[in-house]
Amino acid sequence: MDKKEEDFVYSCGKLDNSWIFADLHIHSRFSRACSKNLNIPNLVKWARIKGIGLLGTGDFTHNEWLKEIKQLREDNGIYWYNSCSSFSNDEDCKNVAEVESKEFPFILSSEISLVYTSNGKGRRVHLVYLAPNLDAVDKINAWLDTKGRRDYDGRPIFKISCRDFAAKMEEIDKRIEIIPAHIWTPWFGIFGSKGGFDSLEDAFEDKAYMIHAIETGISSDPEMNWKIKDLENKTIVSFSDSHSFWPWRLGREATLFNLDNDKLTYDSIIKQIRENKIIGTIETDPCYGMYHFDGHRNCNFSCSPEETKKLNGICSVCKKGLTVGVEYRVEELALKSKASHGKKKCYYKLLPLHEIISLGLGVGMNSKGCWKIYNELISKFGTEFNILINVSCEEINKVIKNKLVSDLIILNRQGKINVKPGYDGIYGKAIIGGK
């Protein structure tokens, strides 16, 4: 990337009060491998600390979670949690001067796993989808009940094609928004190496026009997706796919929407997605993702796409085929046609604050030492995103008295933290220098 484009990538600059950070791909405690304490009050608490202003509900296909969603107050397709609602105990409701200040907005969202066969090949695709109201959700769930079970997991699996799923959503309500999730991950991305397609049209056929946006996933960023011609007119969004409420997961990737002179409504969010009018995104370094490089976790072996080609895709340890990661797959599809993206958006490349503090201290993210510094910074500066993007090194030094951590926060802001690439289900690891 030349200097001019590098400057453009990080041109989001200081935070603007008219922006809202949104994380619309999350899960509940009813999804597999998720925290049992993943409830609405905890999501709201940590979203506020993170600096997130809008969350997806996640998992609206699960009846137990849906019962809790239905307790939220609806207004123009936005569902508001109130800390003095039935979720909270009496202590939360003492001395509440302004009830509205205690409210937090959600948008109805869920994820589905589609596992089926197309053109003689097994396909496994995850889709995130947003719904305008509970009536649409009830209709979706009633239809899914004719196709199988949805009570065993917050992200249920169905033998439905991408095309047929999209067609049914359009029939139920044209305002339902379908977003292919973490599109490059090998196992469940729509472009993944293990069961993916080479284009959105291959996947959605005559309903491809319904796809206005794609989710980058942890292992890719906008720059990588700009290489793909098939995505030229698509909005590039990022969400966390969080399985817990902890701030090193929730909002680790997010999308910035513009609320200037605009009331927060379902339609205002969908319009920005469909017309590519988002401000930009929060991205982790794609090397941080679990499938960025190729490799075998059981063999403790990983390699770059260049090395994979030299090895003919064979693991040098077990001599079996490597799990081909995101970077390899992006380059593979990029070679098919030259892209020319005209509507590039700015983005921040950031690792979560806990990752940075942990790196500087040499201790675990959930350690007392890490939490001590984190809490001191939050107490002084309000939100994690404010610390990661706005607060100066001098201001940080006045609070924590740890120059290495302060320097790392600024390097992180500049996208200059080195990360050892993740592979085959193993997260990448931030490192100091080249070690």
C-alpha positions as CSV (number, residue, x, y, z in Angstrom):
1,M,0.0,0.0,0.0
2,D,1.5,3.4,-1.0
3,K,1.7,6.3,1.5
4,K,-1.3,8.1,0.1
5,E,-3.6,5.0,0.6
6,E,-2.1,4.3,4.0
7,D,-3.0,7.8,5.1
8,F,-6.5,7.2,3.8
9,V,-7.0,4.0,5.6
10,Y,-6.5,5.6,9.0
11,S,-8.4,8.8,8.1
12,C,-11.3,8.2,10.5
13,G,-9.3,10.4,13.0
14,K,-10.8,11.5,16.3
15,L,-14.2,10.2,17.4
16,D,-17.2,12.2,16.4
17,N,-20.2,12.7,18.7
18,S,-22.5,11.9,15.7
19,W,-21.1,8.4,15.3
20,I,-22.4,5.3,17.0
21,F,-20.4,2.1,17.4
22,A,-22.5,-1.0,16.7
23,D,-21.8,-4.6,17.3
24,L,-24.6,-6.5,15.6
25,H,-23.2,-10.0,15.6
26,I,-23.1,-11.5,19.1
27,H,-24.5,-14.5,20.9
28,S,-26.4,-15.4,24.0
29,R,-25.7,-17.9,26.8
30,F,-27.9,-20.3,24.7
31,S,-25.3,-20.7,22.0
32,R,-22.6,-23.3,22.2
33,A,-19.2,-22.4,23.7
34,C,-20.7,-19.2,25.1
35,S,-20.4,-17.8,28.6
36,K,-23.2,-18.9,30.9
37,N,-23.4,-15.4,32.3
38,L,-24.0,-13.9,28.8
39,N,-27.2,-12.1,29.6
40,I,-28.7,-8.7,28.6
41,P,-27.6,-6.7,31.7
42,N,-24.0,-7.9,31.4
43,L,-24.0,-7.1,27.7
44,V,-25.3,-3.6,28.4
45,K,-22.8,-3.0,31.2
46,W,-19.8,-4.0,29.1
47,A,-21.0,-2.4,25.9
48,R,-21.1,0.9,27.7
49,I,-17.6,0.5,29.1
50,K,-16.4,-0.5,25.7
51,G,-18.0,2.5,24.0
52,I,-20.6,0.6,22.0
53,G,-23.9,2.4,21.4
54,L,-25.9,-0.3,19.7
55,L,-25.9,-4.1,20.0
56,G,-27.6,-6.9,18.1
57,T,-29.7,-9.1,20.3
58,G,-28.2,-12.3,18.7
59,D,-29.9,-15.7,18.8
60,F,-33.5,-14.6,18.3
61,T,-34.3,-18.1,17.0
62,H,-33.9,-19.5,20.6
63,N,-37.2,-19.4,22.4
64,E,-35.7,-18.9,25.9
65,W,-33.6,-15.9,24.7
66,L,-36.5,-14.6,22.7
67,K,-38.6,-14.4,25.9
68,E,-36.0,-12.0,27.3
69,I,-35.8,-10.0,24.1
70,K,-39.6,-9.6,24.2
71,Q,-39.3,-7.7,27.5
72,L,-37.5,-4.9,25.8
73,R,-39.3,-1.7,24.9
74,E,-39.7,-1.3,21.1
75,D,-39.5,2.0,19.2
76,N,-39.1,2.1,15.4
77,G,-37.5,-1.3,15.2
78,I,-35.0,-0.5,18.1
79,Y,-35.5,-2.5,21.3
80,W,-34.5,-0.7,24.4
81,Y,-33.3,-2.3,27.6
82,N,-33.9,-0.3,30.8
83,S,-31.8,-1.0,34.0
84,C,-35.0,-0.6,36.0
85,S,-36.7,-3.3,34.1
86,S,-37.5,-6.8,35.3
87,F,-34.0,-7.9,34.5
88,S,-32.5,-5.8,37.3
89,N,-32.7,-5.9,41.1
90,D,-34.0,-3.1,43.3
91,E,-30.5,-1.7,43.9
92,D,-30.2,-0.8,40.2
93,C,-33.3,1.4,40.5
94,K,-32.5,3.6,43.4
95,N,-32.1,7.3,42.8
96,V,-32.7,7.1,39.1
97,A,-33.3,10.7,38.0
98,E,-33.7,10.1,34.3
99,V,-35.1,6.7,33.3
100,E,-34.1,7.3,29.6
101,S,-30.5,7.7,30.5
102,K,-30.6,4.1,31.8
103,E,-31.8,2.8,28.4
104,F,-29.7,0.9,25.9
105,P,-30.6,0.1,22.3
106,F,-30.7,-3.3,20.6
107,I,-31.5,-4.4,17.1
108,L,-33.0,-7.8,16.4
109,S,-30.3,-10.0,15.0
110,S,-29.4,-13.7,14.8
111,E,-27.1,-16.1,13.0
112,I,-27.9,-19.3,11.2
113,S,-25.7,-22.1,10.0
114,L,-26.7,-23.5,6.5
115,V,-25.3,-26.9,5.7
116,Y,-26.2,-28.4,2.4
117,T,-24.9,-29.7,-0.9
118,S,-24.6,-27.5,-4.0
119,N,-23.1,-28.6,-7.4
120,G,-21.9,-31.8,-5.8
121,K,-20.0,-30.0,-3.1
122,G,-20.8,-29.8,0.6
123,R,-21.5,-26.2,1.7
124,R,-21.4,-24.8,5.2
125,V,-22.3,-21.1,5.4
126,H,-23.0,-18.8,8.4
127,L,-25.3,-15.8,7.8
128,V,-26.1,-13.0,10.1
129,Y,-29.5,-11.4,9.6
130,L,-31.4,-8.5,11.1
131,A,-35.1,-8.2,11.5
132,P,-37.3,-5.1,11.7
133,N,-39.8,-6.3,14.3
134,L,-40.9,-9.3,16.4
135,D,-43.7,-10.1,14.0
136,A,-41.0,-10.9,11.4
137,V,-39.0,-12.9,13.9
138,D,-42.1,-15.0,14.8
139,K,-42.7,-15.7,11.1
140,I,-39.0,-16.7,10.6
141,N,-39.1,-19.0,13.6
142,A,-42.4,-20.6,12.5
143,W,-40.9,-21.3,9.0
144,L,-37.7,-22.7,10.5
145,D,-39.9,-25.0,12.7
146,T,-41.1,-26.7,9.4
147,K,-37.4,-27.3,8.5
148,G,-36.0,-28.7,11.7
149,R,-35.2,-27.9,15.4
150,R,-34.0,-24.6,16.7
151,D,-34.2,-25.2,20.5
152,Y,-30.8,-26.9,21.0
153,D,-28.6,-23.9,20.1
154,G,-28.7,-20.2,19.7
155,R,-27.1,-20.6,16.2
156,P,-29.1,-23.6,14.8
157,I,-28.1,-25.7,11.8
158,F,-30.5,-26.2,8.8
159,K,-30.3,-27.9,5.5
160,I,-31.4,-24.9,3.6
161,S,-29.5,-23.3,0.7
162,C,-28.4,-19.6,0.8
163,R,-30.7,-18.9,-2.1
164,D,-33.8,-20.5,-0.5
165,F,-33.1,-18.8,2.8
166,A,-32.8,-15.4,1.2
167,A,-36.0,-16.0,-0.9
168,K,-38.0,-16.8,2.3
169,M,-36.7,-13.8,4.2
170,E,-37.7,-11.6,1.3
171,E,-41.2,-13.2,1.3
172,I,-41.5,-12.6,5.1
173,D,-40.3,-9.0,5.1
174,K,-38.2,-7.1,2.5
175,R,-36.6,-5.1,5.3
176,I,-34.8,-8.2,6.7
177,E,-31.1,-7.7,6.0
178,I,-28.9,-10.7,5.3
179,I,-25.1,-10.4,5.8
180,P,-22.8,-13.3,5.1
181,A,-20.8,-13.7,8.3
182,H,-17.0,-13.8,8.6
183,I,-16.9,-14.5,4.9
184,W,-13.4,-15.9,4.6
185,T,-13.2,-18.4,7.5
186,P,-12.4,-21.9,6.0
187,W,-15.2,-23.9,7.6
188,F,-18.2,-21.5,7.6
189,G,-17.4,-18.5,5.5
190,I,-19.2,-18.0,2.2
191,F,-15.8,-17.7,0.5
192,G,-14.1,-20.2,2.8
193,S,-11.6,-22.7,1.5
194,K,-13.5,-25.8,2.9
195,G,-17.0,-25.3,1.8
196,G,-17.4,-21.9,0.3
197,F,-18.2,-20.4,-3.1
198,D,-16.2,-18.3,-5.5
199,S,-18.9,-15.5,-5.7
200,L,-22.0,-14.3,-4.0
201,E,-24.0,-15.1,-7.2
202,D,-22.8,-18.7,-7.0
203,A,-24.2,-18.9,-3.4
204,F,-27.4,-16.8,-3.7
205,E,-28.2,-17.3,-7.4
206,D,-31.1,-15.1,-8.5
207,K,-31.3,-13.6,-5.0
208,A,-27.8,-12.2,-5.0
209,Y,-29.2,-8.7,-5.3
210,M,-30.4,-9.0,-1.7
211,I,-26.9,-9.0,-0.4
212,H,-25.8,-5.5,0.3
213,A,-23.0,-6.1,2.8
214,I,-20.4,-8.6,4.0
215,E,-18.8,-9.1,7.4
216,T,-15.0,-9.1,7.3
217,G,-14.4,-11.5,10.2
218,I,-11.5,-11.3,12.6
219,S,-9.1,-12.8,10.0
220,S,-9.6,-10.1,7.3
221,D,-9.9,-6.4,7.0
222,P,-11.3,-4.0,4.4
223,E,-8.0,-3.7,2.5
224,M,-8.1,-7.5,1.9
225,N,-11.7,-7.3,0.7
226,W,-11.0,-4.4,-1.6
227,K,-9.1,-6.8,-3.7
228,I,-12.2,-8.8,-4.6
229,K,-14.2,-7.6,-7.7
230,D,-17.3,-9.4,-6.5
231,L,-17.4,-7.1,-3.5
232,E,-17.0,-3.8,-5.4
233,N,-20.5,-2.5,-4.6
234,K,-20.9,-4.1,-1.2
235,T,-20.7,-2.4,2.2
236,I,-18.0,-3.9,4.3
237,V,-19.0,-4.2,7.9
238,S,-17.3,-5.7,11.0
239,F,-18.8,-7.2,14.1
240,S,-17.3,-9.3,16.9
241,D,-19.2,-12.6,16.7
242,S,-18.7,-12.4,20.5
243,H,-19.3,-15.5,22.7
244,S,-18.9,-13.5,25.9
245,F,-19.4,-10.0,27.3
246,W,-15.8,-9.4,28.3
247,P,-14.3,-6.3,26.6
248,W,-11.5,-8.3,24.8
249,R,-14.3,-10.0,22.9
250,L,-17.4,-7.7,22.7
251,G,-16.8,-5.0,20.2
252,R,-13.3,-6.2,19.2
253,E,-14.7,-5.5,15.7
254,A,-17.5,-3.0,15.2
255,T,-19.1,-0.7,12.6
256,L,-19.5,3.0,12.9
257,F,-22.9,4.4,11.9
258,N,-23.7,8.1,11.4
259,L,-26.5,9.4,13.6
260,D,-26.1,13.1,12.7
261,N,-29.6,14.6,12.5
262,D,-31.0,11.1,12.5
263,K,-33.1,9.3,15.1
264,L,-31.9,5.8,15.9
265,T,-34.3,3.5,14.0
266,Y,-34.1,0.1,12.3
267,D,-34.6,1.8,8.9
268,S,-31.8,4.4,9.5
269,I,-29.3,1.6,10.2
270,I,-30.5,-0.6,7.3
271,K,-30.4,2.4,4.9
272,Q,-26.7,3.0,5.7
273,I,-25.9,-0.6,5.2
274,R,-27.8,-0.9,1.9
275,E,-26.5,2.4,0.5
276,N,-22.9,2.0,1.8
277,K,-23.2,5.1,3.9
278,I,-21.5,3.7,7.1
279,I,-18.6,5.8,8.5
280,G,-16.2,2.9,8.7
281,T,-15.2,0.0,10.9
282,I,-13.2,-1.1,13.9
283,E,-10.9,-4.0,12.8
284,T,-8.4,-6.1,14.7
285,D,-5.1,-6.8,12.9
286,P,-6.2,-9.7,10.6
287,C,-3.2,-11.7,11.8
288,Y,-5.0,-11.9,15.1
289,G,-7.8,-14.1,13.6
290,M,-7.9,-17.8,14.2
291,Y,-7.6,-18.6,10.4
292,H,-5.4,-16.0,8.9
293,F,-2.5,-18.3,8.0
294,D,-2.5,-21.8,6.8
295,G,-1.6,-24.7,9.1
296,H,-2.4,-27.6,11.4
297,R,-3.0,-26.8,15.1
298,N,-2.4,-30.5,16.1
299,C,1.0,-30.4,14.4
300,N,1.8,-26.9,15.8
301,F,2.6,-25.9,12.3
302,S,1.7,-22.8,10.4
303,C,2.9,-21.0,7.2
304,S,2.2,-18.2,4.8
305,P,0.4,-18.7,1.5
306,E,3.8,-18.5,-0.3
307,E,5.1,-21.4,1.8
308,T,1.9,-23.4,1.3
309,K,2.4,-23.2,-2.4
310,K,5.9,-24.5,-2.0
311,L,4.6,-27.4,0.1
312,N,1.8,-28.1,-2.5
313,G,-0.7,-27.6,0.4
314,I,0.7,-30.5,2.4
315,C,1.6,-30.2,6.1
316,S,5.3,-30.8,6.6
317,V,4.7,-32.6,9.9
318,C,1.8,-35.0,9.2
319,K,1.9,-35.0,5.4
320,K,-1.9,-34.3,5.2
321,G,-3.6,-31.4,3.5
322,L,-3.3,-28.1,5.4
323,T,-6.2,-26.0,6.6
324,V,-6.0,-23.2,4.1
325,G,-6.5,-19.9,5.8
326,V,-8.0,-16.5,4.9
327,E,-5.0,-14.8,3.3
328,Y,-4.4,-17.6,0.9
329,R,-8.1,-17.7,-0.1
330,V,-8.3,-13.9,-0.6
331,E,-5.3,-14.0,-2.9
332,E,-6.7,-16.9,-4.8
333,L,-10.0,-15.1,-5.6
334,A,-8.3,-11.8,-6.2
335,L,-6.3,-13.3,-9.0
336,K,-9.5,-14.1,-10.9
337,S,-10.4,-10.5,-11.7
338,K,-9.1,-7.0,-11.0
339,A,-11.1,-5.0,-8.5
340,S,-11.6,-1.3,-8.4
341,H,-13.4,-0.2,-5.3
342,G,-14.8,3.3,-5.5
343,K,-16.4,3.6,-2.1
344,K,-13.6,2.7,0.3
345,K,-14.3,3.6,3.9
346,C,-11.8,4.5,6.6
347,Y,-11.2,2.0,9.4
348,Y,-9.3,1.7,12.7
349,K,-7.0,-1.3,13.1
350,L,-7.0,-1.9,16.9
351,L,-6.3,-4.8,19.3
352,P,-8.5,-4.7,22.4
353,L,-7.1,-2.7,25.3
354,H,-6.7,-5.8,27.5
355,E,-4.5,-7.3,24.8
356,I,-2.2,-4.3,24.9
357,I,-2.0,-4.1,28.7
358,S,-1.3,-7.8,28.9
359,L,1.4,-7.5,26.3
360,G,3.0,-4.6,28.2
361,L,2.9,-6.3,31.6
362,G,3.6,-9.8,30.4
363,V,0.6,-11.2,32.3
364,G,-2.7,-12.7,31.4
365,M,-5.6,-10.6,30.1
366,N,-7.8,-11.7,33.1
367,S,-5.1,-11.1,35.7
368,K,-5.4,-8.7,38.6
369,G,-2.6,-6.5,37.2
370,C,-4.2,-6.2,33.8
371,W,-7.6,-5.4,35.3
372,K,-6.1,-2.8,37.7
373,I,-4.7,-0.7,34.8
374,Y,-7.8,-1.2,32.7
375,N,-10.1,0.0,35.5
376,E,-7.9,3.0,36.2
377,L,-8.0,4.0,32.6
378,I,-11.8,3.5,32.3
379,S,-12.4,5.4,35.5
380,K,-10.5,8.4,34.1
381,F,-11.4,8.4,30.4
382,G,-14.8,6.7,30.3
383,T,-14.7,4.2,27.5
384,E,-12.2,1.8,25.9
385,F,-12.7,3.2,22.4
386,N,-12.0,6.7,23.7
387,I,-8.7,5.4,25.2
388,L,-7.7,3.4,22.1
389,I,-8.5,6.2,19.7
390,N,-8.5,9.7,21.4
391,V,-6.6,10.0,24.6
392,S,-3.0,11.2,24.3
393,C,0.0,9.4,25.6
394,E,0.7,12.2,28.0
395,E,-2.8,11.9,29.5
396,I,-2.4,8.1,29.8
397,N,1.0,8.5,31.5
398,K,-0.5,10.7,34.2
399,V,-2.9,7.8,35.1
400,I,-0.9,4.6,34.9
401,K,2.8,5.5,35.2
402,N,3.8,2.7,32.8
403,K,5.6,4.0,29.8
404,L,5.7,0.7,27.9
405,V,1.9,0.2,28.2
406,S,1.3,3.9,27.2
407,D,3.6,3.5,24.2
408,L,1.9,0.3,23.2
409,I,-1.5,2.0,23.3
410,I,-0.3,4.6,20.8
411,L,1.5,2.1,18.6
412,N,-1.8,0.1,18.6
413,R,-3.6,3.3,17.5
414,Q,-1.2,3.6,14.6
415,G,-1.6,-0.1,13.6
416,K,1.9,-0.9,14.5
417,I,1.6,-3.7,17.0
418,N,3.2,-6.9,15.5
419,V,1.0,-10.0,15.6
420,K,2.1,-13.5,15.0
421,P,-0.6,-14.9,12.7
422,G,-3.3,-17.2,13.9
423,Y,-4.1,-20.5,12.1
424,D,-6.4,-23.5,12.1
425,G,-8.5,-22.3,15.1
426,I,-5.6,-20.7,17.1
427,Y,-5.8,-16.9,17.7
428,G,-2.8,-14.8,16.6
429,K,-0.6,-13.4,19.3
430,A,0.6,-9.8,19.8
431,I,4.3,-9.5,20.2
432,I,6.8,-6.8,21.1
433,G,9.3,-6.3,18.3
434,G,9.8,-9.3,16.1
435,K,10.0,-11.9,18.9
